[in-house]
């Protein structure tokens, strides 16, 4: 009779499915191995390392160490993210050298060494470290991205594009797709650039940049839609809380000057000015003036930088579509732009 009772209980557990089985296992005492196998924190954190999302990686490594303070992979990953935080100071090379001595076959350590040499403008020294990182970890999309930026600096735009294609194949993030679109523009492949921008969702910068391509093609209707979409995203707290939307926006003004917009008010100010210009092109002065007022109400810091970016955009637009010069000049009377690229 007892045997029949045991069989009945086991049958009930099997029929009951996962919840009953999980309940049974949660009654057991977990070993260190169980904790290591149960935790997805390290796997997820490593995936974030591979795409350059170091804040998220650090958070997950810390969570893993809360579960099991002896988890060596989590402890090592935490040390890597902490070393990365020091990239801009003199302690970085020392911190990475310590990690390299302990494990020269770690892909992220080699990636960071490559980034160190890029930061010091020693591009040829950086390349072997990026290539070694990819040999050690073919899923390291950030190494492809860094190589692309390096080759872009060298003027090898086709090679940069190839590296970005590989990065996007591994991880089709907004950051990688946006840079791939930039590479297509430098190669004058505007259809490919437009298509790449259009694949990116909830990333205001891409919507604003594809709108500029529509300016060149006299598709002001689509440009307006994309800019209104960008403004909507910029005013959505949930969307702007995404890690990729916390990143600065970088604008290459010329070989010597790069402008960085870090604050949300700066990004909105730039978006409102671009949208105002589209309304101006459409002959809707009322809406053009309204968005200039919206921009001014923001009182963004370093507005001169935003003006410089817009002026640089206008300079490119005139090169591509000279017939727009009179409308650009009349817009500048509506909103005087004194900064120059």
C-alpha positions as CSV (number, residue, x, y, z in Angstrom):
1,X,0.0,0.0,0.0
2,X,2.9,2.3,0.9
3,X,4.6,1.6,-2.4
4,X,1.4,2.5,-4.3
5,X,1.2,5.8,-2.3
6,X,4.8,6.7,-3.3
7,X,4.1,5.9,-6.9
8,X,1.0,8.0,-6.8
9,X,3.0,11.0,-5.4
10,X,5.7,10.7,-8.0
11,X,3.1,10.4,-10.8
12,X,1.4,13.6,-9.5
13,X,4.7,15.4,-9.5
14,X,5.4,14.4,-13.1
15,X,1.9,15.4,-14.2
16,X,2.1,18.6,-12.3
17,X,5.0,19.7,-14.4
18,X,7.8,22.1,-13.8
19,X,6.4,23.9,-10.8
20,X,6.3,20.7,-8.7
21,X,9.7,19.7,-9.8
22,X,11.1,23.1,-9.0
23,X,9.5,23.0,-5.6
24,X,11.2,19.6,-4.9
25,X,14.6,20.9,-5.9
26,X,14.3,24.1,-3.9
27,X,13.9,21.8,-0.8
28,X,17.4,20.6,-1.4
29,X,20.6,22.3,-0.1
30,X,22.5,24.0,-2.9
31,X,26.2,23.3,-3.4
32,X,28.6,25.8,-4.9
33,X,28.4,23.9,-8.1
34,X,24.6,24.1,-8.1
35,X,24.8,27.9,-7.6
36,X,27.2,28.2,-10.4
37,X,25.0,26.2,-12.7
38,X,21.8,28.0,-11.6
39,X,23.1,31.5,-12.0
40,X,22.8,33.1,-15.4
41,X,24.4,36.3,-14.1
42,X,27.9,35.4,-15.4
43,X,26.7,34.4,-18.8
44,X,24.6,37.5,-19.2
45,X,27.4,39.7,-17.8
46,X,29.9,38.2,-20.3
47,X,27.4,38.9,-23.1
48,X,27.3,42.6,-22.0
49,X,31.1,42.7,-21.9
50,X,31.2,41.4,-25.5
51,X,29.1,44.4,-26.7
52,X,30.7,47.1,-24.6
53,X,28.0,47.5,-22.0
54,X,30.3,47.6,-19.0
55,X,27.9,49.1,-16.4
56,X,25.4,46.3,-17.0
57,X,28.2,43.7,-16.9
58,X,29.5,45.0,-13.6
59,X,26.0,45.0,-12.1
60,X,25.5,41.3,-13.0
61,X,28.9,40.2,-11.8
62,X,28.1,41.8,-8.5
63,X,24.8,39.9,-8.4
64,X,26.5,36.7,-9.2
65,X,29.0,37.3,-6.3
66,X,26.0,37.9,-3.9
67,X,24.8,34.4,-4.8
68,X,28.3,32.8,-4.5
69,X,31.2,34.9,-3.2
70,X,33.6,32.2,-4.4
71,X,32.6,32.3,-8.0
72,X,35.9,32.9,-9.7
73,X,34.5,33.9,-13.1
74,X,32.3,36.6,-11.6
75,X,35.2,37.9,-9.5
76,X,37.5,38.0,-12.6
77,X,34.8,39.8,-14.6
78,X,34.3,42.3,-11.9
79,X,38.0,43.1,-11.9
80,X,37.8,43.6,-15.7
81,X,34.9,46.1,-15.5
82,X,36.7,48.0,-12.7
83,X,39.9,48.2,-14.8
84,X,37.8,49.5,-17.7
85,X,36.4,52.3,-15.6
86,X,40.0,53.6,-15.2
87,X,40.6,53.8,-19.0
88,X,40.9,57.6,-19.0
89,X,43.5,57.8,-16.2
90,X,47.1,56.7,-15.7
91,X,46.2,53.7,-13.5
92,X,44.5,52.0,-16.4
93,X,47.6,50.5,-18.0
94,X,48.9,49.3,-14.7
95,X,45.6,47.6,-13.8
96,X,45.3,45.9,-17.2
97,X,49.0,44.8,-17.1
98,X,48.2,43.0,-13.8
99,X,45.3,41.2,-15.4
100,X,47.4,40.4,-18.5
101,X,50.1,38.8,-16.4
102,X,47.5,36.6,-14.7
103,X,45.7,35.6,-17.9
104,X,47.1,36.8,-21.2
105,X,44.6,34.7,-23.1
106,X,41.6,36.6,-21.8
107,X,39.9,38.3,-24.7
108,X,38.6,41.3,-22.8
109,X,42.0,42.1,-21.4
110,X,43.5,42.1,-24.9
111,X,40.5,44.3,-26.0
112,X,41.3,46.8,-23.3
113,X,45.0,46.9,-24.1
114,X,44.1,47.7,-27.7
115,X,41.8,50.5,-26.6
116,X,44.6,51.8,-24.4
117,X,46.9,52.1,-27.5
118,X,44.1,53.7,-29.5
119,X,43.6,56.3,-26.8
120,X,47.3,57.1,-27.0
121,X,47.0,57.3,-30.8
122,X,49.3,54.3,-31.3
123,X,46.9,52.6,-33.8
124,X,49.4,50.1,-35.2
125,X,50.2,48.8,-31.7
126,X,46.5,48.4,-31.0
127,X,45.6,46.2,-34.0
128,X,47.3,42.9,-32.8
129,X,45.5,43.1,-29.5
130,X,42.1,43.5,-31.1
131,X,42.9,40.6,-33.5
132,X,44.1,38.5,-30.6
133,X,40.9,39.2,-28.7
134,X,38.8,38.0,-31.6
135,X,40.9,34.9,-32.0
136,X,40.2,34.2,-28.3
137,X,36.6,35.2,-28.5
138,X,34.9,35.3,-31.9
139,X,31.7,36.7,-30.3
140,X,33.5,39.8,-29.1
141,X,31.6,42.3,-31.2
142,X,33.2,45.3,-29.4
143,X,36.6,44.3,-30.9
144,X,35.1,44.4,-34.4
145,X,33.7,47.8,-33.5
146,X,37.0,49.1,-32.1
147,X,38.8,47.9,-35.2
148,X,36.2,49.7,-37.4
149,X,36.8,52.9,-35.6
150,X,40.6,52.5,-35.9
151,X,40.4,51.8,-39.7
152,X,38.0,54.8,-40.0
153,X,40.7,57.0,-38.4
154,X,43.2,55.6,-41.0
155,X,40.8,56.4,-43.8
156,X,40.2,52.8,-44.7
157,X,36.4,53.1,-44.9
158,X,35.8,49.8,-46.7
159,X,37.7,47.8,-44.1
160,X,35.8,49.8,-41.4
161,X,32.5,48.8,-43.0
162,X,33.5,45.1,-43.1
163,X,34.3,45.1,-39.4
164,X,31.0,46.8,-38.6
165,X,29.1,44.3,-40.6
166,X,30.7,41.6,-38.5
167,X,29.8,43.4,-35.3
168,X,26.2,43.8,-36.4
169,X,26.1,40.1,-37.4
170,X,27.1,39.2,-33.8
171,X,25.0,41.8,-32.0
172,X,22.6,44.0,-34.1
173,X,22.6,46.8,-31.5
174,X,21.7,50.5,-32.2
175,X,25.3,51.5,-31.6
176,X,26.7,49.2,-34.2
177,X,24.0,49.7,-36.8
178,X,24.3,53.5,-36.5
179,X,28.1,53.4,-37.1
180,X,27.6,51.0,-40.0
181,X,25.2,53.6,-41.6
182,X,28.0,56.2,-41.1
183,X,30.4,53.9,-42.9
184,X,28.0,53.6,-45.8
185,X,27.7,57.4,-46.0
186,X,31.5,57.8,-46.1
187,X,31.5,55.3,-49.0
188,X,28.7,57.3,-50.7
189,X,26.3,54.3,-50.4
190,X,23.3,56.4,-49.4
191,X,20.7,53.7,-50.1
192,X,22.5,51.2,-47.9
193,X,22.9,53.9,-45.1
194,X,19.2,54.8,-45.3
195,X,18.2,51.1,-45.0
196,X,20.5,50.6,-42.0
197,X,19.2,53.6,-40.2
198,X,15.6,52.4,-40.8
199,X,16.3,49.1,-39.0
200,X,17.0,51.0,-35.8
201,X,14.1,51.5,-33.4
202,X,13.8,53.7,-30.3
203,X,17.2,55.4,-30.9
204,X,16.6,59.1,-31.5
205,X,20.0,59.8,-33.0
206,X,19.5,57.4,-35.9
207,X,16.1,58.9,-36.7
208,X,17.6,62.4,-36.8
209,X,20.4,61.3,-39.0
210,X,18.3,59.4,-41.5
211,X,16.1,62.5,-41.8
212,X,19.1,64.4,-43.0
213,X,19.5,61.9,-45.8
214,X,15.8,62.5,-46.7
215,X,16.6,66.3,-46.8
216,X,19.1,65.6,-49.5
217,X,16.5,63.6,-51.5
218,X,13.8,66.2,-51.2
219,X,11.7,63.7,-49.1
220,X,10.7,66.3,-46.5
221,X,7.5,64.3,-45.6
222,X,9.6,61.3,-44.4
223,X,12.2,63.6,-42.8
224,X,9.4,65.2,-40.8
225,X,8.0,61.8,-39.7
226,X,11.4,60.6,-38.5
227,X,12.2,63.8,-36.6
228,X,8.8,63.8,-34.9
229,X,9.5,60.2,-33.9
230,X,12.9,61.2,-32.5
231,X,11.3,64.0,-30.4
232,X,8.7,61.6,-29.1
233,X,11.4,59.1,-28.1
234,X,13.5,61.8,-26.5
235,X,10.5,62.7,-24.3
236,X,9.7,59.1,-23.3
237,X,11.5,58.4,-20.0
238,X,11.3,54.7,-20.4
239,X,12.9,54.8,-23.9
240,X,15.6,57.2,-22.8
241,X,16.5,55.1,-19.8
242,X,17.8,52.4,-22.1
243,X,21.6,52.0,-21.8
244,X,22.2,53.0,-25.5
245,X,20.2,56.2,-25.0
246,X,22.3,57.1,-22.0
247,X,25.4,57.2,-24.2
248,X,26.7,60.6,-25.5
249,X,26.1,61.6,-29.1
250,X,29.4,62.2,-30.9
251,X,29.7,64.5,-34.0
252,X,32.9,64.7,-36.0
253,X,33.1,68.3,-37.0
254,X,36.5,68.0,-38.7
255,X,39.8,66.1,-38.3
256,X,40.6,68.0,-35.2
257,X,37.2,68.5,-33.5
258,X,34.6,66.2,-32.1
259,X,31.6,67.5,-30.2
260,X,29.9,65.4,-27.6
261,X,26.3,65.9,-26.4
262,X,25.9,64.2,-23.1
263,X,22.8,65.8,-21.5
264,X,19.2,65.0,-22.5
265,X,18.5,68.7,-22.8
266,X,21.4,69.0,-25.3
267,X,20.0,66.1,-27.4
268,X,16.5,67.6,-27.3
269,X,17.8,71.0,-28.3
270,X,19.6,69.6,-31.3
271,X,16.5,67.6,-32.3
272,X,14.2,70.6,-32.0
273,X,16.5,72.7,-34.2
274,X,16.5,69.9,-36.9
275,X,12.7,69.6,-36.7
276,X,12.4,73.4,-36.9
277,X,14.5,73.4,-40.1
278,X,12.2,70.8,-41.7
279,X,9.1,72.9,-41.0
280,X,11.0,75.9,-42.4
281,X,11.7,73.9,-45.6
282,X,8.0,73.0,-45.8
283,X,7.0,76.7,-45.5
284,X,5.4,76.2,-42.1
285,X,6.9,79.2,-40.3
286,X,4.6,78.9,-37.3
287,X,5.7,75.4,-36.4
288,X,9.4,76.3,-37.2
289,X,9.2,79.2,-34.7
290,X,7.4,77.0,-32.1
291,X,10.2,74.4,-32.0
292,X,12.9,77.2,-31.8
293,X,11.0,78.4,-28.8
294,X,10.9,74.9,-27.4
295,X,14.6,74.7,-27.9
296,X,15.2,78.0,-26.2
297,X,13.0,77.0,-23.2
298,X,15.4,74.1,-22.5
299,X,18.2,76.5,-21.8
300,X,20.7,73.7,-22.6
301,X,24.3,74.1,-21.5
302,X,26.9,74.8,-24.2
303,X,24.3,75.7,-26.8
304,X,27.3,77.0,-28.9
305,X,28.3,73.3,-29.4
306,X,24.8,72.4,-30.6
307,X,24.9,75.3,-33.0
308,X,28.3,74.2,-34.3
309,X,27.0,70.7,-35.0
310,X,24.0,72.1,-36.9
311,X,26.2,74.4,-38.9
312,X,28.4,71.4,-39.9
313,X,25.2,69.5,-40.9
314,X,24.2,72.5,-43.1
315,X,27.7,72.6,-44.7
316,X,27.3,68.9,-45.7
317,X,23.8,69.5,-46.9
318,X,24.9,72.4,-49.2
319,X,27.6,70.2,-50.7
320,X,25.1,67.5,-51.5
321,X,22.2,69.8,-52.5
322,X,23.4,73.3,-53.3
323,X,19.8,74.5,-54.2
324,X,19.0,74.5,-50.4
325,X,21.5,77.2,-49.6
326,X,18.9,80.1,-49.8
327,X,16.6,78.2,-47.4
328,X,19.5,77.5,-45.0
329,X,20.4,81.2,-45.1
330,X,16.8,82.3,-44.4
331,X,16.6,79.8,-41.5
332,X,19.7,81.3,-40.0
333,X,17.9,84.7,-40.0
334,X,15.1,83.0,-38.0
335,X,17.6,81.4,-35.7
336,X,21.1,83.1,-35.9
337,X,23.8,80.5,-35.8
338,X,27.1,82.1,-34.9
339,X,29.2,79.0,-34.4
340,X,31.3,77.7,-37.2
341,X,32.6,74.1,-38.0
